[in-house]
């Protein structure tokens, strides 16, 4: 009998649905497992019940609970659709949105006053610091617990653990930014920020070293966030795969700051130290662009305008060392940077609150496992 005319068993319907979801064929499953085509076909269409070992192998390759292939499954239930970013953003009770709006309005007022006085008020940096401090109380949380995933495929548990790593790194990014703006507030109040492309005093140069140190720390954590969403960082046994330990990344950032401190300690000209500012700015802009680029995925479906604005934020961050010497332009971009920083916070919060980040991490891991083989097979056929 032709397979297309045979009726699958209840378990077979589950297998066929999953094969369709993953865009897999029976031949592909045969290549990935020790099962033969006849064994797989029998598991789908019967008439004999498949052996327990066959069920376990199929459940593993299809990322299904074993129980779903040992008993008939109830009709598939579709949960409510996850809210779009726009719907989530404007819902009542979104405290992060109101924090960002109030902070932006206060910053705009202080910058307007600064435009009239000819110098930036320390209140601008203090407002940035306060906004970041309050946003830290609203850090996104995982709304799924590890216990709820005990009966789920290992891929789901890996995604949950990776999301937990991402959240820790993401929180650390904002802690570094908090200390950065605290340092900016202090140095602005003391008048130690460089205001022109001239050789500043020693105290000002040391303040720049401290500022770049905090910015470099945030850059390292952004790169770690990128690693979590870009590469498999969790093994099948739920242990972490660490290509370069976190401590090594932080040590590298510290080394760069020590080299910059050496330019001050040994009296090397200010023009040389400025290169460290460029390096710090472009490094963070690159890290932001890498992270935003991974989120521009069909598995996330972010609004195009949001992604474009976040790329703009990465560009502003990279070119900040040159903007700080153009007063009017710096006033505008200081306001824009705060707004876009809040937008970035809201966007990541939406990924957590809607559980889209878990879905993304689960699906991207499966895709990463298949894409090299599929590419090799495709290129082989072209040969």
N, C-alpha and C positions, 0 to 999 in steps of 0.2 A: 504494500500500500504506500502511496506517495505521502511523504510527511506533511505536505500542505493540506491534505484531506483528513489526516488523523486528528483525533481530539486529544489534547493533552490532559493529563490528570490534574487535580487541583494543585499538587506540588509543581507539576510541569508548567502550569500557567504562571506561577510565581517566578520560575526560572526564565521563562520566555519574556515576561515583563521586564525582568532585571537585565536580560541580555539586550533588550531594546533600549533601556535607559542608558546602558553603558556603551551602546553601539558595538556590541561584540557578536561574533558568529560562533556557531558550534565548533567550527574548525579552529577558531582562535582559542577557544577554551581548551580544545584538544592539545594545541601546541603548548599551552601554559601549564598543563597538568599531566599527570601520568595516566589519565583516563583515555579510553579509546572512544571513537565516535559512536560506536554501538552502545557503549555503557552510558554515555551522555544522553543519547536518543532514548534509551530505555528509561532513564530517570525522568525524562519529560513526558513520554507517551505511554510508558508501561509496556507490556501488561504486568511484568513482575515488579515488585517493590525494590527500589535500589538499596544496596547495602549501606550500613551506617558509615563506613569509610568513604564511600562515594558521596554521600550527603555532606560530610564534613569538608571534603575537598571542594565541592561545588559552592558550599556556603562561604568558604574562605576566599575563593577567587572572585565570587560575585559580591563579597562584602555584605552577606546576609546573616541574620541569626540562624543558627542550626534549626531552632524550633520552627521557623517558617517553612522548612522543607520536610518536616516530619509530621505535620498535621495541616489540614485544610485551613486556609487563611480567610478571615472575614473580608468582605468587600473593602477595597482600599478607601481609607478615609483621607480626605484632603483637608488640611488645617486651613485656618484663615491666611490669606495672603499677607506677607510681611509688608509693613507700611513703606511707601516710597520715602525718600529723604525729605521731600517737600512736606508731605503729610505729617511725618514724624517731627519735623522742625517746628511747625507752627501749631502743634497741639498745645492745649492748655496745660500749665504746670511744667513746661520745659524751662527749668530754672537756669540751665546753662545758657540758653538763648537770651534771657533777660539780663543775666550777668554781663554777657558780651555787649548787649545794646547799651546798658547803662555805662559801662566802661568806655565804649566808643564815644558816647555823647560827652562824657566828662573830658576825655582826651581831646576831642574836637574843640571844646571850650578853652582848655588850657593852651592848646596850640594857637588858637586865635589870639589869645592874650599875648603869647610869645611873639607872634608876628608883629604886634604893635610895639612891644618893648625891645625887640631886636635880639633877644636871647631866650633860649628854651628854658621854661620853668621846670625846676626839679619835680613839680607836681605831675608832669607828664610821665616820668619814669616811675614815680610812686604809684600812679594809677595803674600802669602796666603791672607792677608788682602785686598790687591788691587784686586785680582781676585774675591773675594766675593763681594767687593764693586761694581765692574763693573757688576757682574752677577745680583746683585739686580736691576739694571736698565733693565734687561731682564726678570724679573719675568713673568711667564706665565699669560695670561689673558683669561677670558671666552669669547669665540667668539660667543656665543649665548646671546641674550638679554632677559630680563624678559618679555618684551612686545611681543616678538616672540612666547612665550609659553602661551599666554592668552587663546587660543582655544585648547590647548593640555590637555591631562589627568592630573589629580592632581599629579600623580606619577612623571611626567616629571618636573613639577614645584618644587616639593620637591627635586628632584635630582639637579636642578639648584641652589636652595638655599643651599643645602649641599655642592655643589662644591664651592660656594662662601665662605662658612665657611672654607673649606679645604684650599683655596687659602690664606685667611687671616692668618691661622695658619702656613702655609708653608712659607709665607713671614716673619713671626715673627721668625721662626726657623733660617732663614738666617741672620736676624738682630742680634740675640743672637750670632751666629757664627762670625759675623762681629766684635762685641765687644770682643769676646773671642780672636780673632787673633790680634785685636788692643792691648789688654792687653798683649798677648804673645810678640808682637813686642816691646812694652815698657819694659817689664821685661827682654827680651833677650838683648836689648840695654843697660840696666842698670846692666846686669849680675846677675839678681836675680832668674834665673831659677835653680832648683836643678839639679846638674850634677852627683851626685853619691848617693849611698844608705847610706848616713851619715847624721848626725844631722845638718841641715842648720841653717843659722841665722834667726833672727826674721823677718827681712824684706822679706826674701825669703818665709818664711812660710805664711806671710800675702798675698804675691802675689799668692801663690797656692790657698788660700781661695777665692780670687777674680776670679781666673781662673775657679775653680770648680763651683762658683756661676753662671757664664755665661753658663757653660756647662750644669748645672742642668736646667737652664731656657730653653735651646734648647731641652733638654730631655722632659720636660713637654709639649712643643708645638708639638714635634713629637708624643707623646702619644695622644694628641688631634687630630692630623691628622689621627692617627690610628682609634680612636673612630668614626670619620666621615665615614670612608670607611668600618668599621667593624660592626657598629650597626646603627639602625634607630635613628637618632638624631633630626629629624624634624617630627612633628606630622602632621596628615591629614589636620589640619587647618593652616599649615605652621608656627606654633609656634615651638620654640626649646625645645626639651626634653633634659634636662641637668642633668645627673646622678650625676655629681660632677662639680660644677661651675668652670670655668677657674680660677677665683680668688683663689679658694681653692687649686688647683693644684700648682699655683705659690707660694702661701703661704707655702705649704709643702716644695717646693724646697728652699725657703728662710729660713725656719726653720732648714733644714739640714745644710745649709751654716752657720747659726748662731751657731749651735752646733759645727761645725768645727772651727769657729772663737773662740769658748770657749776653744778649746784645745791650741790655741796660747796664748790667754789672761791669762789663768791660768797656763801656763807653763807645760801643759801635754806633755809627750814625743812625738817626731816626729813620732815614729812608730805607735802611735795611730792615728795621723792625716792622715797617709798614708792610713788607712782604708777608709777614706772619698774619697780619690782618686780612690780607687778600686770601691767603691759604685757608684761614679759618672760615671766612665768609663763603668762599666757593665750595669748600668741603661740606658745609651744612646745606648749602643750596643743592648740591649734587645728591646728598642723602635724602633730602625732602623730595626731589624729583624722582629718585628711584622708588621711594615708598609710594608716592602718588601714582606713578606709572603702573605699579602692580595692582592698584585698586581700580584702575580703568579697565575692568574686565566684565565680560558678559555674565559671569557668576555673581557680580555685584550690581551691575547696571546703575552706576551713579549718574546723576545729571551731568551732561556735558559741560554746562556752565560752571558747575562746582569744580570739576577737574581742571578746567581752564584757569579758574581763579587760584587754585592751589599751585598750579605750575607757575603762575605769576608770582605767588609768594616765594617759591623757590628761586625765581630769577631775582627778586628784590633782595633776598637773603644773600645771594652770591655777590651782588654788586654793591652791597651796603658800604664797604670801605670807601668807595668813591662818592657815594651820595652824601656822606656826613660832612663833606666840605662844601656843599651847595645848600645854603641855609633854607631858602624857600622850598626847594625840592625835598629836603630832608623833613620839613614839617609835614608835607603832604604824605610822604611815604611812611612816616612814623605812625600816622593815623591808619593808613591802609594796612600796614604790617600788623597792627593790633586786631583789626577787623578780620584779616585773613587767618591770623593765628587762632582766633575764636572759631572761625569757620572750620579749620582743621580739627579742632577739638570736637566740635559738634558732629562732623562727618564720622570720625572714629567712634564717637559715642553711639551714633546710629548703627554702625556695623555691629557693635556689641549688643545693643538693646534689641535689635531685630533678629539676632542670631545669624545674620548673613555671614559674619566672619567665620563662624563654625562651618557653615556650608561651603564657603570658599576654600578653607583650609582642607576640608575633606575631599572636595572634588579636584582641587589642584594637585593633591598628592597622588590621586589615582591617575590623573592626566600625566604627571611627571613620570610615573612608572611606565606609561605606555608610549609616550611620544617618541622616545629614541628608537624603540623597536619599530613603530609605525613609520617613522621617517626613513629608517634603514630599508624597510621593506618597500616603501614607495620608490626610493632612489634605485633600489635593485631592479624593480620592474622597468624603470625608465632605461636602464642599461640594456 
